[in-house]
Amino acid sequence: MLNLVIRPMAELDLLDIETRIKQNSPRNAQKVKESLKKGIGNLLIFPNMGVALRGKFNIDTNDRMLINSKYPYVTIYEVIDKTVYILRVLPSKSEYIKTLGF
């Protein structure tokens, strides 16, 4: 059984996403939040389902990226031992690699 840890920056990312969307559509904010949380939950079943940043961007990291299929966001995470750490949840159209410091 895997454990899940959502890091503080990822918590802030999720809150920011929800707050921004809620300004225009509370209903859509809830849908996006549920979709992102569902994807995060799926990582407990399939922790390697995301794309390895090392392979995709040729950078020195063990972080992985889960692309949300419904909404334009990526979840950046790492798996260490039996724990999935959610590091960030960022817009897929942003320069998230730079945001991550690579």
N, C-alpha and C positions, 0 to 999 in steps of 0.2 A: 504494500500500500504506500502510495506517495503522499507527501505532505505538500501543502500550498502556502507560500508566503508572498503576500503582495507588499512590495516595498513602498515606503512613504511617497516617493516620487510618482509611482504608478497610481497610488491612491489619489494623489493630487491631479494627475492626468485625467483619471476617470471622472473626478468631480468637475474639472474644468470643461470636459467634453459635454457632460450632462447639463451644466449651467449654461453654456453657450447655446446649445440646441433648445433648451427649455425656454429661452427668451422668445423664440419664434413658434415653438410647438412642443408643449409639455408631453403630448402623446408620442411624438417622434423621439423625444429625449428618453422616454422609458423604453421604447423599442430598441434604440441603439445601446443603451445600458444593458438590457437583457441579452442582446446579441453578443456584446463584448464579454459579459460574464459567462455566457454559455461556452464561448470559445476558450476562455481561461479554464473553465471546468473540464473541458475535453482534454486539456493537457495532462490532467491527472490519470486519464485512461491511456492516452497516446502522447507521452512527453516528447517524443522526437518527431511529431508530425509537422512541426514548423521547419522552415528553411534555415540551414546553418549559415550565419553571416560570414564565417570563414570562407566557405565555398562560393557564395554569391558575390561577395565584395572583396575577396582576397585580403582579409584583415585578420590580425592575430587576436582572436577571441573565441570563446566557446558559446557565446550568446547565440540564440536562435530567434527567428522572427515568424510569428503566426499572422498571416494576412486574413483579415476578416472578409468573408465572402459576400456579405450584404452591404457593409458600410466601409467608407474609405479610411480605415485605421489599421495599424499594425501593433501587435503586442510583442514586445521584446522581453525575452526570458532566458533563463539558464537553468540547467538541471545539475544539481550537485548531490551526489549520493541518492538519497530517496526524497529529495525536496525539489519542487519546482518553484523558482523565485521569479516573480513577475517584476521586471525592472522598470519598464515604461509602457505606456499606451499612447501612441502618437499618430497624427494624421499621415496617411500613406503618401500624400502629395507633398509633405514637408521634406526638408533635408534631414531626415531622422538620423542618418549616419553621422552627420556633423553634430547634431544635437547630442548623440551618444559619446562624442569626443574622439571619433576615429578619423 
